[in-house]
Amino acid sequence: AELDFSAPFALKVMRQDFVHALVVWFDVRFDASQSATVLSTSPGKPDTHWKQTVLYLTEPLVVFENDVIVGRIGVRKNGSNPRDLDVKLAYQLQGVRPQEERTQGFRIR
C-alpha cells in the first residue's frame, strides 16, 4: 500500500538536553491538476486540521551537543482498522554517552 514505508533518519543534537519524544509530520503533493498543490503538516507551515504526531520515548535520552540519534521509522496500515497506522521506531544514540538500539511500537489514530 502507498501508506506503507520504511525510512532511515539521523538527527544531530544542537545542545545538551533530554530528549523525551520525537515529532513526526507528513507532506503530500497533489499533481492531478495543472498547478500542483502541497499539503504539509510541518510545524513551520500554516496550520491544517491534521497536526504533528508526538512519539514519546520509553526512557528519555541524555544528549550532548553534536551527538546523533540514528534510526529507522516504519509505517503501515493497521490490519484491523484501515484508518489507524502502526509505527515502528528503532533508534540509537551515538556520541558522548552512546546507547544500544531501542525499538518501540505506536498506533496512530
N, C-alpha and C positions, 0 to 999 in steps of 0.2 A: 504494500500500500504506500501511497505517497507520503503519508504521515510517519511511516516507519523509517528511522535513520539512526546512524551512529556517527559521532564526530569527536575527534580529539580536541583538547584545549590546553592552553598554557597561560597562566595568569601571573604576571610579575608583580610582586608586592612593592608598594611605594613607601611604606613606613612601618615601624614596629607597632604591632597591634594584635588583636584577637580577631579571628575570622569565625563567625558563628553560622554563616549561611552563604550560599551563592544565589544570585538572582539571574533568572533567565527570561528571555522575551523572544518574539519572533517578528520577522519581516516577510511580507507576501507581496509578490509582484503580479499584477493583473495585466496581461498583454493582449487580451481579446479585442480591445478597441484600438482606434487609431493612435490615441495617446495613452501610453502605459500609466498605470496608477500603482503606487507603492503604499501599502499599509504597514506601518511599523508600530510596535508596542514598546519600543525602546524608551527608557526613561528620559532621553534627550529630545524626544519628538512630541508633537501635540498629542494630548490625551485622546484615547478611544474608549469604547466601553469594555475592551479587553485590557487587562493590566499585566504587569510583570508577575512572575511566579517566584516565590522565595523557597529555596530548598535548604532547610535547616540541617546542619551537620549534627551528628550524634554527640560529638565532642568538639568543642572549639579548637581551632588551630592557633598556636602561638607562633606568630610570624615576625620576621625581621626584614628590614629594607633589603631589596634585591633577592629575597627568597623567591621561589617559583612554585606555584601549585599546578601540577600537571595531571591530566587525566583524560577520561573519555565519558561522554554522555550518550546514552542510548534511549530512544523514544519509540514507542509503538502503541497502536490502539489496544485498549484493554479487551480481552477476549469475551467478557460477559456484558460489557457496556461500551458500545462503539463511540459514545460521547466522552469517555474517560481516556486518559493517556497513562501508560505505565512508563516510568522513567527510571533508568538505572544509571547511577552516578558512581564512577570509580575515580578516586583521586589520591594523590600522593604529594607530600610536602618535601621539596628539595631545598637545602640551604643550611642555615646555622644549626637548626635542630631538626634534621630530616626525620620523617616518619614513614613507616611502611604503608603500602597502598591500603585504602579502605574502600569498601563498596556499600552503597545504600540504595534502597528502592523507595520510590514515591509513586503515589497515584494522584494525578491532576484531574480535577473535576471542573 
